[in-house]
Amino acid sequence: MTERNTKLDAIAEQLDENILAVKGTLELIDTSVTEDELHQLLLKAIDRMDIMQRLSAEMLVALRKCFDKIGEIQE
């Protein structure tokens, strides 16, 4: 169970980091000066959102495995 907890903690930490990065990127977009800067910031935000989507899927798989294991133990 400890290995699963460690993996879930790592995924949660990565999600938090990416959410904060996207928030910061969006705040920078508000103050961007040129269209090129705006474009680059949007690309960074999109990349971070892709990472969060992948991490969310990994977290769901890990949780599903935990629940399956709990179900096996209870039977």
Secondary structure, 3 states (H helix, E strand, C coil): CHHHHHHHHHHHHHHHHHHHHHHHHHHHHHHCCCHHHHHHHHHHHHHHHHHHHHHHHHHHHHHHHHHHHHHHHHC
